[in-house]
Amino acid sequence: MHAVLHIPHSSTLIPPDILASIVLSDPELDRELLRMTDAHTDALFAGLADVAAPIVFPVSRLVVDPERFEDDDREPMAGRGMGVIYTETSQRSPLREKLDDRTRGQLLDRFYRPHHARLTAAVDAALERHGHCLLIDCHSFPSKPLPYEVDQSASRPDICIGTDEFHTPPELAALALQLFRAEGFSVELNRPFAGALVPAKHYRTDPRVSGLMVEVNRRLYIDDATGERHSMRSQRRMEKTVCEIIGLTT
């Protein structure tokens, strides 16, 4: 397979030793997990496992966020308390006790670095076998903007396609827009979220790695207030479209 699916935000798991450092009450934490988890994205993209290798982050992004740069000086969201290790919630309130450098390094060694090693290995395997790799970054987003988000526009598309100026050829972005729109989805490019993740080993140096982020508006498949699944029809259309993108980039 020449394609890799990265699913970074589907888990709600917070190990007990880390839970002890979270300053939220149990009901507050439940609400924050509901807001910040890309609920069911592991299942939402599961139908693509035959055409792309899935790499799923095993714990909640409230533990460590594998989508961020490891170095907060390089990470724009660090200024909002959401660098690689969050210090603030989606509501801009404190999330956890202050971390010292030693604890921060332990969290990265335990979760972030092994996950990125798996992701890099999957990309390298595709490159070795096929000479190129399409990395699709799989997300969902709330139907209404959360306080931490940069884009506060109330108007949100069904699908957001994120791109990287080095790793997303213009024809790939155009193909994604065309195919999703052909399935009846409203689609925007890099709004309300932008970018496409590529492993650090290949980032901005290896044009054989193409990157595309696919963000699905949660209103298409869950109740934002409860996280309950309610529709399979949109999932089938979404899977069909991503399969076509992968097939046309072989």
N, C-alpha and C positions, 0 to 999 in steps of 0.2 A: 504493500500500500504506500502511495506517495503522499497521502494526507494524514495529518495528526489533528485530533480534536483536543483542545485544552479546555477543561471544565474546572475553573478555579474556585467558584463561590457557591457550590451546591450543598455543602455540608453544614450542619448545625452543631457538630460535635465540639465541645470544649472540655479537654481533660480536667479532672478534678483539681489537680495541683495548680492549674492555670486559673480555674474558676475562682480560686481563693483570692486572686489579685484583682478580680472584677469588682468594682464598687457599686454596681447596680443591684437593686433588689431582684428577687426572682421574677416578679411580674414585669419589671422594667426590662430585664434581660430577655424575657420571652418576646416582648414587643420589639426590642432592638434586633433580635434574630429574625423576626418576621419581616422587618423593614430591609435588612441588609443581606439576607440570604437570597441567592438566585435560586429560589425554590424549584425543585424537581428538574433542574436543567440536566442532571445526569440521566434522568428518564426521558426528558424532552428530546435529547440528542441520541438516545440509546439505539434508535433504529439505523444509525449511521455506522455502527461498529463493524459492519462487513466491508465498508469502503474507506474507513479511516481509523487509526489507532487512538483510542481514548486515553487521556491522562487526566485523572481526577484528583484534585487536592483533597486529602482525607479529613481535614479539620476545618472549623469555621474560619472565615476571614477575620473574625474578631480576635483570633489567636495570633495569626500572622497572615498578611495578605501577599500571596505569591505574584500578584499582578503589579506590585510596586517595585521600583528600584530599591536594591538593598541599601544603598547610600541615600540617606534623607536629603543630602545636599543636591542630589540629582532628581529628587522626587517632588513634583509640583504639589501633590496632595499633602505632603508633610506639613505645609503651612496651615492646613485645616485640621491638624491633629490626626491625619490619616496617612501617615507614611507606611512603611512596611509593617510596623507594629502600631496599631491605633492607640491613641491616648484619649480621643474624643469619640462620642457617639454620632450618629447621623443627625442628632438634634443639637449638636455642638456643646454637649455637656460632658463632664469627665466620665471616662469608661473604666480606667484601671488605675491602680497605684503607680506611682512614678517608678520607672525601670532604671536600674543601674546598668552600666555597660556590660558587666559580666552576665546578668540575666538576659539582656538583649541578645548577646552573642549565643547564649545557650538556646534561646528560642529559634534563632536562625539556623543553628546547627541541627536542631531536632526536627524542624519542619520545612523551612524555606529551602535550604541548600539541597537536601535529599530530593525534594520534589523537582527542583530545577535540574538536578542531575538526571532524573527519569525523563523529563521533558526533552532535555538536550540529547539524551541517548536515543529517544524515539525519532527526533529530527535527523540525527546522524545516520540512523538505520535507513531512513527513507532516502537520504542523499546517497548513501553507499549503493543502494539497490536501484534507484531510479535516476540519480543525478540531479534531482530537484525535490523540493518538499513544499506542500501547501499546509500552513499551520492556521487552523481556524480556531479563534478564541471565542468560546461559547458562553453567553451571558443572558440574563434577563434584567429588566429594569421596571421600577414601579410606575404606575400609570400617572401619578402626580409627583412632582419633584420633592425631594427631601431637603431639609435646610442646609445640609453640607454640600449639596451639588452646585456646581458652577452655573449650569444652565437652569434657570428658574422659570422658563417658559411653560405655561400650562398646556400648550399644544404639543403633543408628543405623537410620533409616528408609531405604526405597528412594529416596524423593524428599523433598527439603527445599524448601518454598516460603518464600521470603523476601519480606518486605513493608516498606513505609515508611508511617508513620502519616499522612503528607500525600498521598503519591502512589499509595497502594494502597487503593481503595475497599473496604470490607468485603465487598461483594457479589462483587468480583473475586477476593479471597482465598478466599471460600467456594466460588466456581465452580471454581477451580483444585483445591482439596481434593476436591470432589465428583467431578470428572472423572478425576483421577488414581486415586482410590480405586475408581471404577467400572471401571477397567482392571486392577484387582487389585494395584496398588502400595500398599505401606505409605507413608503420607505424614504429615509433621509440619510445623507452621508455625513458622518462625524457629528451627529446631533441626535439626542442630547449628550452623547458621549463620543469621545474621539480616540483614535489610536488603534494599534494592533500589536500584540505582544510577540516578541521573537526572543529566543534564548540569548543570553549575553554573549555566548561564544560566537554567534552569527550576526549579532545586532549591528546594523549599518556597515557590515563588512562583506557579507556573503549574499550576493544577489540570487543564488540558487534557492534561497528560502523566501517564499512568498508568505505574507501575513494578511489575514482578514479577520476582523471582529464582527460577529453576528450577535446583536442584542435584540431579544424578543420582549416586546411590551407584555407585562404580566397580565394585563386585562384580557389577552387572547386565550389564556389557559388556566388562570387561577383567580380566586377572589382575593384581592389585595388585602382585605381586612382580616382574613382568616388563614390564607395560604392553601385553601382547599381547591383541588383540581376540579375543573368543570367542563373542559372541552378537549376532545381528541382531534377534531376536524382541522383546527389550525396547526396542530402538531404534524399531522400527515402532510399538509401543504408545505410547511416549513422544511420537513425532512426531504420531501421531494425536491425542493428548490436547492437545498445544500448538496444533495446527491448530484444534481445537474451541474452545479458549479464545480464539484470535485471531478466529475466525469469529463467536463469540457476543459479541464486544466491538466489532463493526463499527459 
